[in-house]
């Protein structure tokens, strides 16, 4: 199987229960890990790999935290330019109730893409410190990564500032009233017992106040798959 055929739009957008979605995501991960070529393809974020990592994998984490053992709930990723990334469908009554989810990532950006490219070339990469490319990729520009020790206090402030910026962009757009915003952050870096409570307080007391009225709910998901927080959801989905 070529790397390009591992992810197909029709497979990504299939309607699945939580259990079915998790099994499918795990099967995709296994296919990406099968060979050097598929691993490199996954790291480079080509084709549907980017929405898979940024939207479908977090949807699978949400499914694991919230919807296991509830077969009347189905989840469906949506690939395209619509103003949401997935649907949660409640089939517990004769009329389907649908919520939409808009994902925003605070860690997958242009710098992250450069680090993945560097990792693919060299087998290891520093995840902190400045990163840049000399010139353009097409002209053969080389990627440079500077190792840097992390000041976790400042790093936490950087995270909240980044969340503010990402959310402010979303607040400037139009969404249907049944839309939930899901914020994905790197909880591996912010896993200390002192910082996670601070982050939770900020999300609960500051961010949720800003978002109320624009979105019907807020999901907070960590990249480790272990962190899940929920605020302000007003209905049963």
FENDATA-V374035 format. One record per backbone hydrogen bond with DSSP energy under -1.0 kcal/mol. NH is the residue of the N-H (numbers start at 1). CO is the residue of the C=O. E is the energy in kcal/mol with one decimal. If there is no record, write none. Layout:
NH,CO,E / NH,CO,E
This chain:
5,2,-1.5 / 6,3,-1.4 / 12,8,-2.6 / 13,9,-2.2 / 14,11,-1.2 / 16,75,-2.3 / 21,17,-2.7 / 22,18,-2.3 / 23,19,-2.1 / 24,20,-2.2 / 25,21,-2.5 / 26,22,-2.4 / 27,23,-1.9 / 28,24,-2.0 / 29,25,-2.4 / 30,26,-2.2 / 31,27,-1.9 / 32,28,-2.3 / 33,29,-1.8 / 34,31,-1.0 / 39,35,-2.2 / 40,36,-2.5 / 41,37,-2.1 / 42,38,-2.2 / 43,39,-2.1 / 44,40,-1.8 / 46,41,-1.1 / 49,46,-2.4 / 52,48,-1.9 / 53,49,-2.5 / 54,50,-2.8 / 55,51,-2.1 / 56,51,-1.9 / 57,52,-2.8 / 59,55,-1.5 / 60,56,-2.2 / 61,57,-2.0 / 62,58,-2.5 / 63,59,-2.4 / 64,60,-2.1 / 65,61,-2.0 / 66,62,-2.5 / 67,63,-1.7 / 70,67,-1.4 / 73,70,-2.2 / 74,89,-2.4 / 75,16,-3.6 / 76,87,-2.5 / 78,85,-2.8 / 85,101,-3.5 / 86,101,-1.2 / 87,76,-2.2 / 88,99,-2.9 / 89,74,-3.2 / 90,97,-3.2 / 91,72,-3.5 / 97,90,-2.0 / 99,88,-2.5 / 100,178,-2.5 / 101,86,-2.4 / 102,180,-2.9 / 104,182,-2.3 / 106,184,-2.5 / 113,109,-2.1 / 114,110,-1.9 / 115,111,-2.2 / 116,112,-2.2 / 117,113,-2.1 / 118,114,-2.5 / 119,115,-2.7 / 120,116,-2.2 / 121,117,-1.5 / 122,118,-2.6 / 123,119,-2.6 / 132,144,-2.0 / 134,142,-2.6 / 140,137,-1.7 / 141,136,-3.0 / 144,132,-3.1 / 146,130,-2.6 / 155,151,-3.0 / 156,152,-2.0 / 157,153,-1.8 / 158,154,-2.8 / 159,155,-2.0 / 160,156,-2.3 / 161,157,-2.3 / 162,158,-2.3 / 163,159,-2.7 / 164,160,-2.3 / 165,161,-2.1 / 166,162,-2.7 / 167,163,-2.9 / 168,164,-2.5 / 169,165,-1.5 / 170,166,-1.6 / 171,167,-2.6 / 173,170,-1.7 / 179,176,-1.3 / 180,100,-3.3 / 181,217,-2.1 / 182,102,-2.9 / 183,219,-2.8 / 184,104,-2.6 / 185,221,-2.3 / 187,185,-1.3 / 196,192,-2.0 / 199,195,-2.6 / 200,196,-2.8 / 201,197,-2.4 / 202,198,-2.1 / 203,199,-2.7 / 204,200,-2.6 / 205,201,-2.9 / 206,202,-2.1 / 207,202,-2.2 / 208,203,-1.8 / 210,206,-1.4 / 211,207,-1.7 / 212,208,-2.0 / 214,211,-2.5 / 215,211,-1.7 / 216,179,-2.5 / 218,231,-2.1 / 219,181,-2.5 / 220,229,-2.8 / 221,183,-2.7 / 222,227,-1.9 / 223,185,-2.0 / 225,222,-1.7 / 229,220,-2.2 / 231,218,-2.4 / 234,216,-1.1
